[in-house]
Amino acid sequence: MKLAFSTYGNEKQKLAFKYLLWHPDITEIGYGWWAWGWKSYTWVSWVWMMCNKYPWVRYFLWRQELKRLKQTTLETYFKFLSDYQIPESQRWVYNSQDSSIKFSNGSQILLLDLAYLPSDPLYTRFGSLELTWWYIDESAEIDWQCISILSTRVWRQKNEEYWISPKILEWFNPDKWHVYHRFYKPYKEWTLPKYRVFIPALATDNKRLPKSYIEQLEKTNEVTKQRLLYGNFDYDDTPWRLFDYNKILELDKYKTPYTRVKYITCDAARKWKDKAVIFVWEWYNVIDCTIFDKCLTTEISEEIRRLQEKHWVQNQHTIVDEDWVGWWIVDQLWCIWFVNNSSPISPYGAKNNTYLKRNYANLKTQCYFALAKIVNDNLMHIKIQEQDKLIEELDIVVQVDIDKDSKIKIISKEDIKEKLGRSPDYSDCAMMRCYFTLVYGWIIDDEGIEKTPPRNVIYDGFDNLEEIIFSDEVEISEDRVF
C-alpha cells in the first residue's frame, strides 16, 4: 500500500520528515512545538510507515506519565489511521496490558512512562531495552540523566541489517531547562553539533489552524501569548524566582568599590565528580578565579594556598563547601567550612531586621536569598570564562513549596542537576560569599532596615562593616576601581 501523506503546506512538518527519512548523519532531532504545532501527527505517520516497511523493528514512545501519553499521542495515532483509512491488515494489535502496539510483520511500538523513581535513580529498569529509534513527548519534563541513559539503547534492533541510522526525536514546549541548552541556545548561536538539529514550529505554521484560534491567543495575557503564539524560549514565566534575569546578565558590567579585605570561596569536587570552582573576592567583585574539571583534593588545597599568598587572604576569610569531599580540604587548610543543610545563622546587626531573620530551611537557602538581594541591586561583579553557565544556574533558582505552611525553601541541588544536566558549581561558589555578609553584618540604619553601600564610599579596609567610613563629599579615585 502506498500512502499519499499531505502536510497541507506546513513547511516545518516537511522539514521534520526530511531529517527523519533522508539524513542518516542527523541522529538527534528537537522539534520545539507550540499550540497546534501538529507535532503528534508528524510522529505517528512517520512511525507507521517505518513499522510497515521494516519487519521486527522496535520503536519506543515515552512520556513522563503513561496515562497522559495514552490520552494525547495514542489518540492522535488512532485519528491518523481513521483519516487515511488504513486497512485492517496494515493496522496493529493494541495490547492495553503491556501498553504495546504490534504489527503483523513483528514490528512493535512500546508506550512507556519515564517518571523518576527513588528506588531506581539510575533508570536501570531500561537497561535491557533494544531499540531501533525512540521518541519522547514533552522532553522538557524528563530528567536529562534519563535521556542520556536511553540514548545508549538505540542502534540495537535491526539498524545494521536495514541500514537504518539511529534517530532520537524529542518534542517539547518552550522551556529553559535542558532542552533550552541542548537545542534552542545552540540553534540561536549557530553552534549545534553536526548530528543534532532543532526545528522551531509555530502555531502559524499550521495552515489548517482556524484564524479564530490565533485571534484568541492575541487577546490572552502576555505569558500565554509569548509561549503559545510566539514560541519564545527566552520568556520565562516561572513564579517565585529569586534573581532578576536582567540583573544576572549585568553581572559582568558593574564593579563596586573595593576594600582591602578579601575572601576566598570554594565549591569543591573530586576527580571525575563535577567541577571544583574557586573565587577570590574583593568586596563583591571576583578578582581571580580557578576552575578544575578534574582534580584531587590536594590540588585544590595547593591552589587555595597559592591564591591566599597571592591576594593576602587569611584562613578565617576562606570558606569551602564541606559536603562530599570538602571536609578533606578544610582539614588540610584549617579554614571555615560551609554546611548546606546546617541551621540558618543570626545575621550580625540584624536585631530588628525581619528580612534577614526569616524562617529559612537551612543556611544555603539563607545565603541564596542574600545573594539575590546583592545581585538584584547590581552590587556584585563576576566575569569568568564560563559566564553563560553561571547565568543559567542563577536563573534556575526558585523558591518552592510556596503554598505549604513550612520553612522557606529553594529548589534542591538534585532538581537543578535534573534540569541542567550538571551541578550548579558556579552559583554555589558565589552563594558562599554571602556567608561572610551574614557573619560580618549588613549595613543597617538606626531603624534596623537593610541598606546597600552607596557608590561614593571610602573604605578603610576594616573587617567589620560598622567600621566603614562613609562620605558624600569625597569621590573614589580611579586606582581603587578594578
C-alpha positions in Angstrom: 0.0 0.0 0.0 1.3 3.5 -0.9 0.3 6.3 1.4 0.0 9.9 0.0 0.6 11.9 3.1 0.0 15.7 2.8 1.4 18.3 5.2 -1.1 20.9 3.8 1.7 23.5 3.3 3.3 23.0 6.8 7.0 23.6 5.9 8.2 22.7 9.4 6.5 19.3 9.1 8.1 18.7 5.8 11.5 19.6 7.3 10.9 17.1 10.1 10.2 14.3 7.6 13.3 15.3 5.6 15.6 14.8 8.6 13.8 11.6 9.6 13.9 9.9 6.3 16.8 11.2 4.2 19.6 12.4 6.5 21.4 9.4 8.1 24.0 11.8 9.6 21.3 13.6 11.7 20.6 11.4 14.7 19.0 13.9 17.2 16.0 15.9 16.2 14.5 18.5 18.5 11.0 19.8 17.5 10.2 22.9 19.5 6.4 23.0 19.2 3.8 25.3 20.5 0.0 25.2 20.4 -1.3 23.4 17.3 2.2 22.8 16.1 1.0 19.5 14.5 3.8 17.5 16.1 2.0 14.4 17.1 0.6 13.9 13.6 4.1 14.1 12.2 5.4 11.4 14.5 2.5 8.9 14.2 2.6 9.0 10.4 6.3 8.5 10.3 6.4 5.6 12.8 3.5 3.8 11.0 5.4 4.0 7.7 8.6 2.6 9.3 6.9 -0.2 11.1 5.1 -1.4 8.0 8.2 -1.1 5.8 10.7 -2.9 8.1 9.8 -6.2 9.9 10.8 -6.7 13.6 11.9 -3.1 14.3 11.1 -1.7 17.7 10.1 1.9 18.4 9.6 3.4 21.8 7.3 6.2 22.7 7.9 7.8 26.1 6.4 10.5 28.3 6.7 11.3 31.9 3.2 9.9 32.6 1.8 6.9 30.7 -1.8 8.0 31.3 -1.2 11.3 29.6 0.6 9.6 26.8 -2.4 7.4 26.0 -4.8 10.4 26.2 -2.8 12.5 23.8 -0.4 10.9 21.3 -2.1 7.5 21.2 -5.4 9.2 20.4 -3.7 11.0 17.6 -2.4 7.7 16.3 -6.0 6.4 16.2 -7.1 9.5 14.4 -4.3 9.1 11.8 -5.4 5.6 11.0 -9.0 6.7 10.6 -8.2 9.8 8.5 -6.2 7.8 5.9 -8.5 4.7 6.1 -5.6 2.3 6.8 -6.8 -1.3 6.1 -7.0 -3.7 9.0 -4.2 -5.8 7.6 -1.8 -2.9 8.0 -3.0 -1.5 11.2 -2.0 -3.1 14.5 -3.0 -5.0 17.6 -3.1 -2.8 20.6 -2.4 -4.6 24.0 -3.5 -2.4 26.9 -1.9 -4.7 29.4 1.7 -4.1 28.4 0.9 -0.8 26.5 2.2 -2.0 23.2 1.2 -1.9 19.5 2.2 -4.9 17.5 2.2 -5.2 13.7 1.7 -8.3 11.6 5.3 -8.3 10.5 6.6 -8.4 14.0 7.4 -4.7 14.5 6.5 -3.0 17.7 5.7 0.3 19.3 6.1 0.3 23.1 4.5 3.0 25.3 6.3 3.6 28.5 6.5 6.3 31.2 9.8 7.9 32.3 8.8 9.1 35.7 11.6 9.3 38.2 11.5 6.6 40.8 13.5 7.0 44.1 14.0 3.2 44.1 15.6 3.4 40.6 17.6 6.7 40.4 19.8 5.5 37.5 16.9 4.1 35.4 18.3 0.6 35.4 14.8 -0.7 34.5 15.5 0.3 30.9 19.0 -1.2 30.8 18.0 -4.3 28.8 16.0 -2.4 26.1 17.0 -2.9 22.5 15.7 0.0 20.3 15.7 1.0 16.6 14.6 4.5 17.2 12.8 6.3 20.0 10.7 9.3 20.6 9.9 11.4 23.7 6.8 13.5 24.1 7.3 16.6 26.3 11.0 16.1 26.6 11.4 19.1 28.8 9.6 17.3 31.6 12.0 14.4 31.6 15.2 14.1 33.7 18.3 14.8 31.5 20.1 11.8 33.1 17.3 9.6 31.9 17.6 10.8 28.3 21.3 10.4 28.4 20.9 6.8 29.5 18.3 6.0 26.9 20.4 7.4 24.1 22.8 4.5 24.6 20.0 2.0 23.9 19.4 2.8 20.2 21.2 1.1 17.2 20.4 -2.3 18.8 17.4 -3.6 16.9 17.8 -4.3 13.2 19.6 -1.0 12.5 22.6 -2.5 10.8 20.6 -5.1 9.0 18.4 -2.5 7.3 21.0 0.3 7.3 18.7 2.5 9.5 20.5 5.3 11.3 19.5 5.6 15.0 17.1 8.5 15.3 16.2 10.2 18.5 13.2 12.6 18.4 12.2 15.0 21.2 9.2 17.2 21.2 8.9 20.0 23.8 7.4 23.3 24.8 9.4 26.5 25.2 11.4 25.8 28.3 14.6 27.0 30.0 15.9 23.6 31.3 18.0 21.1 29.4 16.2 21.4 26.1 17.0 25.1 26.0 20.7 24.5 26.5 20.9 21.4 24.2 18.7 22.6 21.3 17.4 26.2 21.3 20.5 28.1 22.5 23.0 26.4 20.2 20.5 26.8 17.4 20.3 30.5 18.1 24.1 30.8 18.3 24.8 28.6 15.3 26.7 26.1 17.4 24.6 23.0 17.1 26.7 19.8 16.6 26.5 18.2 13.2 24.4 15.3 14.4 21.7 17.5 16.0 19.0 19.8 14.5 16.3 22.0 16.0 13.0 22.7 14.2 11.0 25.6 15.7 7.3 25.1 14.8 4.9 27.9 15.5 1.1 27.7 15.5 1.1 29.9 12.4 3.0 27.1 10.5 -0.2 25.0 10.6 -2.2 26.2 7.6 -5.3 24.3 8.7 -5.4 26.2 12.0 -8.6 28.3 12.4 -7.9 32.1 12.4 -10.1 32.4 15.4 -7.6 30.5 17.4 -4.8 33.0 16.6 -7.1 35.9 17.3 -7.9 34.3 20.7 -4.2 33.9 21.5 -3.5 37.5 20.7 -6.1 38.6 23.3 -4.7 36.5 26.1 -2.2 37.6 28.8 1.5 38.2 27.9 2.7 34.9 29.3 0.3 32.8 27.2 1.0 34.9 24.1 4.8 34.7 24.4 4.8 31.0 24.9 2.0 29.7 22.7 1.9 32.2 19.9 5.5 33.4 19.5 7.2 30.4 20.9 9.6 32.5 23.0 12.1 30.2 24.8 13.7 33.2 26.5 10.4 34.4 28.0 10.3 32.7 31.4 7.1 32.9 33.4 8.2 30.7 36.3 7.0 32.4 39.5 8.9 32.9 42.7 12.3 33.4 41.0 15.0 34.8 43.3 17.1 36.6 40.7 16.1 39.2 38.2 17.2 37.8 34.8 18.3 41.3 33.5 20.4 41.8 36.6 22.1 38.4 36.1 23.0 39.5 32.6 24.7 42.6 34.1 27.0 40.7 36.5 30.0 41.3 34.2 29.3 45.0 33.9 29.1 46.8 37.2 32.1 46.9 39.6 31.5 48.0 43.2 34.2 49.9 45.2 36.9 47.6 46.7 38.1 47.2 50.2 41.4 45.8 51.5 39.6 42.8 52.9 39.4 39.8 50.5 37.7 36.4 50.7 38.0 33.0 49.0 35.1 30.7 48.4 35.4 27.2 47.0 32.9 24.7 45.8 35.0 21.6 46.0 34.8 18.4 43.9 37.0 15.3 43.5 38.4 13.6 40.4 35.6 12.7 37.9 33.0 14.4 40.1 31.5 17.8 38.9 33.8 20.8 38.8 35.9 22.5 41.5 35.4 26.3 41.4 37.4 28.8 43.4 36.6 32.5 43.5 38.7 35.3 45.1 36.6 38.3 46.2 37.3 41.9 47.0 34.1 43.2 48.4 31.5 41.7 45.9 33.9 41.6 43.0 35.6 38.4 41.7 39.2 39.4 41.1 40.6 35.9 40.5 39.1 32.5 39.6 40.4 28.9 39.2 38.3 26.1 37.7 39.2 22.4 37.8 37.5 20.0 35.6 39.2 17.0 37.1 41.4 17.2 40.2 42.5 15.8 43.5 41.6 17.4 46.8 45.3 18.0 47.4 45.4 20.0 44.1 42.5 22.2 45.3 44.3 22.8 48.7 47.5 23.8 47.0 45.7 26.2 44.7 43.8 27.8 47.6 47.1 28.3 49.4 48.6 29.9 46.3 45.7 32.3 46.0 45.9 33.1 49.7 49.5 34.1 49.3 48.9 36.0 46.1 46.0 38.0 47.4 46.8 38.1 51.2 43.7 36.2 52.2 43.5 34.7 55.7 42.1 31.3 56.7 39.2 33.0 58.5 38.2 34.6 55.2 38.4 31.3 53.3 35.4 29.1 53.1 35.0 25.6 51.5 31.8 23.6 50.9 32.2 20.8 53.3 29.7 18.5 51.6 31.2 15.4 50.0 34.9 15.9 49.7 35.2 19.4 51.0 35.9 18.4 54.6 39.3 16.9 53.4 40.3 20.3 52.1 39.0 22.0 55.3 41.2 19.7 57.4 44.2 20.5 55.2 43.8 24.2 55.3 42.1 24.8 58.7 39.7 27.2 57.1 36.0 27.8 57.5 33.6 25.1 56.4 30.2 25.6 54.9 27.5 23.0 55.6 24.5 23.5 53.2 21.9 21.9 55.5 23.0 23.5 58.7 20.7 25.8 60.6 20.5 29.5 59.4 22.6 31.9 61.4 21.5 35.1 63.1 23.0 37.9 60.9 25.2 40.4 62.6 23.4 43.7 63.3 20.0 42.3 62.3 18.2 42.5 65.6 15.2 44.4 64.2 15.6 43.3 60.6 12.8 40.9 59.7 14.1 40.3 56.2 17.4 38.8 57.5 15.6 36.8 60.2 13.1 35.0 58.0 12.3 31.3 58.7 14.8 29.7 56.2 15.0 25.9 55.9 18.8 25.9 56.0 22.0 28.1 55.7 22.2 27.5 52.0 18.7 29.0 51.4 19.5 31.9 53.6 22.7 32.7 51.7 20.9 32.4 48.3 18.3 34.9 49.4 21.2 37.2 50.5 22.9 36.7 47.1 19.7 37.5 45.2 19.5 40.8 47.1 23.1 41.7 46.2 22.8 40.7 42.6 19.4 42.4 42.1 20.9 45.6 43.5 23.8 45.5 41.0 26.4 45.2 43.8 28.2 42.1 42.5 30.7 41.8 39.7 31.6 38.4 38.2 33.3 38.0 34.9 34.6 34.5 34.2 35.3 32.4 31.1 32.1 30.3 31.5 29.8 33.3 32.3 26.9 31.7 30.5 26.9 28.7 32.9 26.8 31.0 35.9 23.8 32.8 34.3 22.0 29.5 33.7 22.5 28.4 37.3 21.3 31.6 38.9 18.3 31.8 36.6 17.1 28.4 37.7 17.0 29.2 41.4 13.4 29.5 42.6 11.5 29.3 45.8 9.5 26.1 46.2 6.6 24.9 48.3 5.1 28.4 48.4 1.6 27.1 49.3 2.9 25.0 52.2 3.0 26.1 55.8 6.7 25.3 56.2 10.1 26.9 56.3 11.3 28.9 53.2 12.9 26.5 50.7 14.6 26.8 47.3 14.9 24.3 44.5 17.2 21.4 45.5 20.5 20.7 44.0 19.3 17.4 42.7 16.4 19.1 40.9 18.8 21.6 39.3 21.0 18.7 38.1 18.0 17.1 36.5 17.1 20.3 34.7 20.6 21.5 33.7 22.2 18.1 33.3 25.1 19.2 35.6 25.9 20.6 39.0 25.4 24.3 39.9 29.1 24.7 40.8 29.5 28.4 39.9 26.3 29.7 41.6 27.1 27.7 44.8 30.6 29.2 44.9 29.1 32.7 44.6 26.4 31.9 47.2 29.0 31.1 49.8 30.4 34.7 49.6 27.2 35.7 51.4 28.2 33.7 54.5 30.6 36.5 55.3 27.9 39.0 54.6 25.8 37.5 57.2 28.6 36.9 59.7 30.2 40.4 59.4 26.9 42.2 59.0 24.8 44.1 56.5 24.8 47.9 56.6 21.9 48.6 59.0 20.4 52.0 59.7 19.1 53.2 63.1 15.7 51.7 62.4 17.1 48.2 61.6 16.4 48.5 57.9 18.8 47.0 55.4 20.7 49.4 53.2 23.2 49.0 50.4 26.5 50.8 50.3 26.4 54.0 48.2 28.7 54.4 45.2 30.7 57.2 46.8 32.1 55.3 49.7 35.6 55.4 51.1 36.6 52.0 52.6 39.3 51.8 55.3 39.7 48.1 54.9 38.2 47.0 58.3 36.7 43.6 58.7 33.5 44.9 60.4 31.1 46.7 58.2 30.2 49.0 61.1 33.7 50.5 60.8 33.3 51.5 57.2 33.6 55.3 56.8 31.0 57.0 54.6 31.3 60.3 52.9 29.1 62.2 50.5 31.8 64.7 49.6 34.8 62.6 48.5 34.9 60.6 45.3 36.6 57.3 44.8 39.9 57.5 43.0 40.4 55.6 39.8 43.1 53.4 41.2 40.6 51.9 43.7 38.4 50.6 41.0 39.1 47.2 39.3 
